[in-house]
Amino acid sequence: MPFVVTESCIQCKYTDCVTVCPMDCFFEGPNFMVIHPDECIDCSICVAECPVGAIVNATEIPEDQVAFIEINARLSQDPAWTRIRRAKAPLAEHEKWAKISSKRHLLAID
């Protein structure tokens, strides 16, 4: 089962995870990143790189984050979302947002 980027990433978008991904299967949007489920090889290397614990195995995803399995699959195939291979600076105010758990309503899809 692939790994999934969950709600914790919204408004933070730390990119340390992309630098260790051997498959380059991360895609980015305005304020969130996703993992392409068909490209992820389940190596789990990215998990330890996320400072907010946003990346989880789809088989171990908390019930309140299950929707992010579909969100990752859908947005990773959206032509507006681009593959990211190199680290970038996190979003402005990322430190403030990293402490907030309920952010799904802020997910910018366009």
N, CA, C and O of each residue as an XYZ file, in Angstrom:
440
protein
N       0.854     -1.183      0.000
C       0.000      0.000      0.000
C       0.892      1.236      0.000
O       1.899      1.265      0.708
N       0.548      2.243     -0.768
C       1.381      3.446     -0.851
C       1.276      4.308      0.413
O       0.407      4.119      1.264
N       2.184      5.237      0.484
C       2.146      6.223      1.559
C       1.295      7.396      1.111
O       1.117      7.629     -0.084
N       0.769      8.135      2.083
C      -0.206      9.188      1.838
C       0.203     10.442      2.613
O       0.615     10.357      3.770
N       0.087     11.590      1.975
C       0.297     12.858      2.664
C      -1.052     13.260      3.251
O      -2.066     13.269      2.554
N      -1.051     13.590      4.534
C      -2.289     13.897      5.241
C      -2.396     15.390      5.578
O      -1.552     16.202      5.201
N      -3.446     15.704      6.287
C      -3.822     17.076      6.614
C      -2.713     17.924      7.228
O      -2.679     19.136      7.017
N      -1.818     17.316      7.971
C      -0.752     18.079      8.642
C       0.098     18.890      7.671
O       0.690     19.895      8.065
N       0.168     18.479      6.426
C       0.980     19.175      5.418
C       0.357     20.493      4.957
O       1.073     21.390      4.513
N      -0.931     20.616      5.055
C      -1.624     21.811      4.553
C      -1.092     23.060      5.251
O      -0.986     23.106      6.476
N      -0.766     24.056      4.459
C      -0.257     25.361      4.891
C       1.185     25.302      5.387
O       1.731     26.334      5.777
N       1.811     24.145      5.386
C       3.219     24.033      5.799
C       4.073     23.742      4.576
O       4.973     24.505      4.224
N       3.771     22.627      3.943
C       4.441     22.163      2.730
C       5.960     22.102      2.894
O       6.716     22.691      2.121
N       6.377     21.374      3.922
C       7.809     21.081      4.061
C       8.179     20.142      2.926
O       7.382     19.278      2.562
N       9.343     20.288      2.373
C       9.698     19.478      1.205
C      10.911     18.578      1.429
O      11.484     18.073      0.464
N      11.305     18.373      2.661
C      12.437     17.494      2.951
C      12.193     16.097      2.392
O      13.132     15.424      1.968
N      10.951     15.666      2.389
C      10.578     14.329      1.928
C      10.921     14.090      0.465
O      11.293     12.978      0.092
N      10.802     15.109     -0.358
C      11.030     14.898     -1.792
C      12.492     14.625     -2.112
O      12.802     13.988     -3.119
N      13.380     15.098     -1.268
C      14.807     14.912     -1.552
C      15.265     13.474     -1.352
O      16.297     13.076     -1.892
N      14.516     12.691     -0.587
C      14.905     11.299     -0.343
C      14.080     10.288     -1.135
O      14.388      9.096     -1.112
N      13.064     10.728     -1.819
C      12.184      9.818     -2.555
C      12.900      9.269     -3.790
O      13.256     10.036     -4.684
N      13.117      7.952     -3.850
C      13.813      7.378     -5.005
C      12.958      7.347     -6.268
O      13.481      7.131     -7.361
N      11.661      7.560     -6.133
C      10.755      7.480     -7.276
C      10.255      8.839     -7.760
O       9.551      8.911     -8.768
N      10.601      9.900     -7.069
C      10.117     11.241     -7.430
C       8.596     11.244     -7.602
O       8.077     11.736     -8.604
N       7.894     10.695     -6.623
C       6.444     10.548     -6.767
C       5.634     11.597     -5.999
O       4.440     11.407     -5.765
N       6.276     12.701     -5.607
C       5.563     13.791     -4.943
C       5.119     14.833     -5.960
O       5.833     15.149     -6.911
N       3.925     15.353     -5.731
C       3.379     16.424     -6.564
C       2.958     17.548     -5.634
O       2.537     17.305     -4.503
N       3.075     18.789     -6.119
C       2.726     19.925     -5.268
C       1.656     20.803     -5.875
O       1.559     20.978     -7.090
N       0.858     21.345     -4.977
C      -0.130     22.343     -5.325
C       0.197     23.602     -4.539
O       1.295     23.732     -3.997
N      -0.748     24.525     -4.475
C      -0.476     25.800     -3.816
C      -0.074     25.703     -2.341
O       0.826     26.419     -1.902
N      -0.726     24.833     -1.576
C      -0.428     24.781     -0.138
C      -0.393     23.362      0.429
O      -0.645     23.155      1.616
N      -0.083     22.396     -0.420
C      -0.129     20.995     -0.002
C       0.666     20.168     -1.005
O       0.875     20.600     -2.138
N       1.106     18.994     -0.599
C       1.763     18.055     -1.494
C       1.057     16.709     -1.393
O       0.415     16.409     -0.386
N       1.181     15.907     -2.436
C       0.587     14.570     -2.442
C       1.593     13.569     -2.999
O       2.583     13.941     -3.629
N       1.319     12.304     -2.755
C       2.124     11.208     -3.289
C       1.285     10.458     -4.317
O       0.136     10.102     -4.057
N       1.875     10.223     -5.485
C       1.186      9.451     -6.528
C       1.164      7.985     -6.081
O       2.225      7.373     -5.956
N      -0.010      7.413     -5.839
C      -0.084      6.057     -5.287
C       0.454      4.970     -6.210
O       0.925      3.938     -5.733
N       0.393      5.179     -7.507
C       0.876      4.166     -8.445
C       2.390      4.219     -8.637
O       2.982      3.290     -9.188
N       3.010      5.296     -8.188
C       4.459      5.443     -8.334
C       5.210      5.162     -7.037
O       6.405      4.866     -7.061
N       4.521      5.252     -5.916
C       5.139      5.004     -4.605
C       5.493      3.524     -4.485
O       4.667      2.653     -4.761
N       6.732      3.249     -4.069
C       7.170      1.854     -3.921
C       7.160      1.409     -2.453
O       7.733      0.372     -2.115
N       6.527      2.171     -1.605
C       6.361      1.816     -0.192
C       7.677      1.676      0.563
O       7.785      0.842      1.462
N       8.660      2.465      0.217
C       9.960      2.341      0.875
C       9.978      3.001      2.251
O      10.801      2.638      3.092
N       9.110      3.940      2.493
C       8.927      4.655      3.764
C      10.052      5.622      4.121
O      10.056      6.163      5.226
N      10.983      5.849      3.239
C      12.092      6.759      3.532
C      11.590      8.176      3.819
O      12.155      8.875      4.660
N      10.557      8.591      3.140
C      10.029      9.949      3.285
C       9.402     10.215      4.653
O       9.384     11.357      5.114
N       8.899      9.192      5.290
C       8.169      9.349      6.553
C       9.000     10.072      7.606
O       8.521     11.012      8.241
N      10.216      9.645      7.789
C      11.079     10.236      8.818
C      11.502     11.658      8.493
O      11.909     12.402      9.385
N      11.409     12.041      7.234
C      11.840     13.377      6.828
C      10.800     14.461      7.091
O      11.134     15.646      7.086
N       9.563     14.080      7.319
C       8.492     15.064      7.513
C       8.477     15.536      8.968
O       8.223     14.738      9.870
N       8.743     16.816      9.207
C       8.805     17.314     10.579
C       7.457     17.390     11.287
O       7.408     17.563     12.505
N       6.360     17.261     10.537
C       5.033     17.323     11.164
C       4.299     15.983     11.114
O       3.122     15.914     11.470
N       4.971     14.930     10.681
C       4.353     13.609     10.652
C       3.183     13.483      9.706
O       2.226     12.761      9.987
N       3.250     14.181      8.582
C       2.123     14.198      7.644
C       2.062     12.987      6.733
O       1.038     12.767      6.086
N       3.123     12.194      6.659
C       3.158     11.069      5.728
C       2.947      9.767      6.487
O       3.678      9.445      7.424
N       1.921      9.021      6.056
C       1.591      7.754      6.722
C       1.296      6.672      5.685
O       0.934      6.959      4.544
N       1.460      5.437      6.110
C       1.117      4.313      5.256
C      -0.413      4.262      5.136
O      -1.123      4.426      6.128
N      -0.901      4.039      3.946
C      -2.350      4.008      3.724
C      -3.051      2.939      4.562
O      -4.229      3.084      4.889
N      -2.340      1.872      4.910
C      -2.952      0.816      5.725
C      -3.020      1.191      7.199
O      -3.716      0.537      7.975
N      -2.303      2.237      7.587
C      -2.267      2.656      8.984
C      -2.830      4.055      9.198
O      -2.644      4.645     10.263
N      -3.503      4.575      8.210
C      -3.992      5.954      8.265
C      -5.098      6.100      9.316
O      -5.991      5.255      9.387
N      -5.050      7.144     10.120
C      -6.119      7.364     11.097
C      -7.468      7.569     10.401
O      -7.531      8.102      9.294
N      -8.515      7.149     11.047
C      -9.867      7.223     10.466
C     -10.211      8.626      9.961
O     -10.830      8.771      8.907
N      -9.817      9.647     10.703
C     -10.172     11.012     10.307
C      -9.340     11.526      9.128
O      -9.554     12.646      8.662
N      -8.392     10.712      8.642
C      -7.546     11.113      7.514
C      -7.750     10.236      6.277
O      -7.065     10.423      5.272
N      -8.669      9.298      6.336
C      -8.900      8.353      5.237
C      -9.198      9.062      3.912
O      -8.796      8.574      2.856
N      -9.880     10.178      3.947
C     -10.200     10.907      2.717
C      -8.940     11.316      1.959
O      -8.990     11.544      0.751
N      -7.819     11.410      2.655
C      -6.581     11.820      2.001
C      -6.000     10.740      1.092
O      -5.129     11.037      0.274
N      -6.452      9.514      1.213
C      -6.042      8.474      0.262
C      -6.558      8.851     -1.122
O      -5.807      8.830     -2.098
N      -7.823      9.192     -1.203
C      -8.431      9.602     -2.475
C      -7.887     10.955     -2.927
O      -7.652     11.156     -4.118
N      -7.687     11.867     -2.009
C      -7.163     13.199     -2.350
C      -5.783     13.074     -2.983
O      -5.507     13.726     -3.990
N      -4.902     12.239     -2.403
C      -3.574     12.038     -2.986
C      -3.681     11.447     -4.384
O      -3.007     11.907     -5.305
N      -4.516     10.439     -4.549
C      -4.670      9.790     -5.856
C      -5.182     10.779     -6.905
O      -4.670     10.832     -8.023
N      -6.180     11.547     -6.535
C      -6.787     12.484     -7.494
C      -5.856     13.640     -7.849
O      -5.663     13.946     -9.025
N      -5.281     14.277     -6.836
C      -4.462     15.459     -7.102
C      -3.124     15.114     -7.753
O      -2.556     15.946     -8.460
N      -2.614     13.912     -7.532
C      -1.352     13.524     -8.175
C      -1.523     13.361     -9.683
O      -0.540     13.326    -10.422
N      -2.761     13.262    -10.132
C      -3.029     13.139    -11.566
C      -3.608     14.418    -12.163
O      -3.902     14.476    -13.357
N      -3.767     15.428    -11.337
C      -4.296     16.715    -11.795
C      -3.189     17.456    -12.544
O      -2.113     17.668    -11.984
N      -3.426     17.854    -13.796
C      -2.375     18.532    -14.568
C      -1.913     19.858    -13.953
O      -0.828     20.339    -14.280
N      -2.704     20.443    -13.085
C      -2.308     21.695    -12.439
C      -1.278     21.454    -11.325
O      -0.592     22.386    -10.904
N      -1.174     20.235    -10.862
C      -0.218     19.879     -9.807
C       1.045     19.361    -10.474
O       0.975     18.530    -11.379
N       2.195     19.846    -10.033
C       3.448     19.506    -10.696
C       4.333     18.619     -9.822
O       4.323     18.699     -8.594
N       5.089     17.780    -10.500
C       6.033     16.900     -9.812
C       7.102     17.776     -9.151
O       7.600     18.727     -9.753
N       7.439     17.445     -7.923
C       8.473     18.180     -7.200
C       9.605     17.214     -6.858
O       9.383     16.145     -6.289
N      10.824     17.616     -7.219
C      11.988     16.747     -7.025
C      13.036     17.359     -6.102
O      13.930     16.661     -5.622
N      12.926     18.652     -5.857
C      13.916     19.353     -5.038
C      13.231     20.078     -3.896
O      12.086     20.516     -4.001
N      13.966     20.189     -2.811
C      13.432     20.890     -1.639
C      13.277     22.380     -1.934
O      14.057     22.978     -2.676
N      12.253     22.947     -1.332
C      11.976     24.379     -1.407
C      11.735     24.852      0.020
O      11.568     24.044      0.934
N      11.719     26.126      0.196
C      11.398     26.678      1.509
C       9.940     26.361      1.829
O       9.103     26.354      0.927
N       9.624     26.100      3.091
C       8.227     25.870      3.460
C       7.415     27.149      3.266
O       7.973     28.224      3.048
N       6.117     27.020      3.346
C       5.247     28.179      3.173
C       5.430     29.183      4.307
O       5.897     28.845      5.395
N       5.052     30.415      4.023
C       5.103     31.462      5.045
C       4.236     31.041      6.227
O       3.182     30.431      6.048
N       4.672     31.357      7.391
C       3.955     31.043      8.636
C       3.814     29.540      8.876
O       2.917     29.109      9.601
N       4.688     28.751      8.275
C       4.628     27.300      8.434
C       4.730     26.877      9.893
O       4.096     25.903     10.298
N       5.509     27.587     10.676
C       5.661     27.212     12.091
C       4.339     27.349     12.839
O       4.009     26.517     13.685
N       3.590     28.391     12.528
C       2.274     28.577     13.156
C       1.320     27.466     12.717
O       0.619     26.879     13.540
N       1.301     27.185     11.414
C       0.374     26.195     10.869
C       0.721     24.770     11.275
O      -0.162     23.915     11.344
N       1.993     24.504     11.545
C       2.411     23.154     11.935
C       1.756     22.719     13.247
O       1.630     21.522     13.506
N       1.350     23.655     14.053
C       0.749     23.352     15.356
C      -0.767     23.205     15.305
O      -1.398     22.864     16.305
N      -1.345     23.463     14.139
C      -2.799     23.405     13.979
C      -3.161     22.082     13.306
O      -2.601     21.734     12.266
N      -4.093     21.352     13.902
C      -4.415     20.031     13.370
C      -5.580     20.016     12.388
O      -5.604     19.171     11.494
N      -6.522     20.899     12.520
C      -7.700     20.884     11.655
C      -7.556     21.948     10.566
O      -7.850     23.124     10.780
N      -7.091     21.500      9.377
C      -6.806     22.457      8.296
C      -7.397     22.062      6.944
O      -7.176     22.753      5.950
N      -8.130     20.982      6.895
C      -8.617     20.496      5.601
C      -9.394     21.553      4.822
O      -9.307     21.612      3.596
N     -10.140     22.372      5.520
C     -10.931     23.415      4.860
C     -10.041     24.440      4.133
O     -10.528     25.216      3.311
N      -8.750     24.435      4.438
C      -7.823     25.371      3.807
C      -7.133     24.787      2.569
O      -6.363     25.480      1.904
N      -7.399     23.542      2.266
C      -6.748     22.886      1.132
C      -7.084     23.639     -0.161
O      -8.238     23.700     -0.585
N      -6.044     24.206     -0.769
C      -6.202     24.965     -2.023
C      -5.985     23.985     -3.170
O      -4.871     23.508     -3.388
N      -7.030     23.696     -3.882
C      -6.947     22.707     -4.953
C      -6.638     23.356     -6.291
O      -6.134     22.680     -7.188
N      -6.910     24.596     -6.452
C      -6.639     25.261     -7.745
C      -5.363     26.050     -7.689
O      -4.978     26.672     -8.679
